[in-house]
Amino acid sequence: MSFSGVHKDRGELRIHESLDELGTDLADYIAELSEVSVKERGVFAIGLSGGSLIALMGKLYETPYNKTVDWAKWYIFWADERVVAKNHADSNYKLAKDCLLSKVPIVPSHVHSINDSVSAEEAADEYEFVIRQLVKTRVVSVSEISDCPKFDLILLGMGSDGHIASLFPNHPVLDEKNQWVTFITDSPKPPPERITFTLPVINSASNVAMVVTGGSKAEAVHLAIDDVGPDCPSMPARMVQPTKGKIVWFLDKPAASKLDSSH
Ligand SMILES: O=C(O)[C@H](O)[C@@H](O)[C@H](O)[C@H](O)COP(=O)(O)O
């Protein structure tokens, strides 16, 4: 690792020499959180996103993790999903299934993907209902300070515009305070229809990992982490501030190249 440290209010920064090194650190981090959560709660509830993140999690299905992680205790959710058929190339479910879930012994009934045969609005409502049932039975824990679900881990990528999950800059859903899952039909990144966890849910998680790589994200990483003053543009990634939980930034050197050197 070329740098590891804690930013005074933006969480832990881990800057890696290579994607390979980042992948190993990410797999270690996820495996460790899974172990702690299974020990404490008997289950591990994890929220995935789409994009390059999933390939970067690839070491999890290799030795030793494929043999040491307690996969049967994992419950899988999506922090955001594109509203397309599950077998569509754009589906985040398909991406995770092809690259990870089909390669490890996850219990099929623990995989909670959206209903792909209804509208975005209905899919978001149904998904929230499913999560509410699992909060009742404590498969998903509950936040002590809000009534929100408290996922053990939410994994997020970030776009070069600073979006996370399907929460885009200046979009009204950034202000959603009541719903756990909402929908959009005007995503600037195709496809346009998506469902997404809202900020209160993301910020109620026990752990949030921000996995961001590549030089095209360097400016957004700078704006999301550094002290850039009051004129900072609307930056969803900057709004990720877990109330009680921990945030860790997994960056490669190109993505971290515009960070203030004081870190
Ligand atoms: O479904 C999606 O589009 C995502 O969940 C989205 O939030 C993604 O994580 C970022 O756009 C980063 O994607 P990349 O890492 O591929 O740039």
The ligand as a MOL file (V3000), in Angstrom:
LIG
                    3D

  0  0  0     0  0            999 V3000
M  V30 BEGIN CTAB
M  V30 COUNTS 17 16 0 0 0
M  V30 BEGIN ATOM
M  V30 1 O -25.1070 0.7710 -11.4030 0
M  V30 2 C -24.3380 1.7000 -11.4140 0
M  V30 3 O -24.1410 2.3750 -12.4250 0
M  V30 4 C -23.5960 1.9750 -10.1680 0
M  V30 5 O -23.9230 1.3150 -9.0520 0
M  V30 6 C -22.8280 3.2190 -10.0350 0
M  V30 7 O -23.0200 3.9600 -8.8710 0
M  V30 8 C -21.3510 2.8230 -10.1770 0
M  V30 9 O -20.9050 2.1860 -9.0070 0
M  V30 10 C -20.5250 4.0450 -10.4780 0
M  V30 11 O -21.0130 4.6280 -11.6570 0
M  V30 12 C -19.0710 3.7160 -10.6700 0
M  V30 13 O -18.9310 2.8330 -11.7380 0
M  V30 14 P -17.4930 2.5210 -12.3190 0
M  V30 15 O -16.6820 2.0520 -11.1560 0
M  V30 16 O -17.7010 1.4340 -13.3470 0
M  V30 17 O -16.9810 3.7960 -12.8990 0
M  V30 END ATOM
M  V30 BEGIN BOND
M  V30 1 2 1 2
M  V30 2 1 2 3
M  V30 3 1 2 4
M  V30 4 1 4 5
M  V30 5 1 4 6
M  V30 6 1 6 7
M  V30 7 1 6 8
M  V30 8 1 8 9
M  V30 9 1 8 10
M  V30 10 1 10 11
M  V30 11 1 10 12
M  V30 12 1 12 13
M  V30 13 1 13 14
M  V30 14 2 14 15
M  V30 15 1 14 16
M  V30 16 1 14 17
M  V30 END BOND
M  V30 END CTAB
M  END
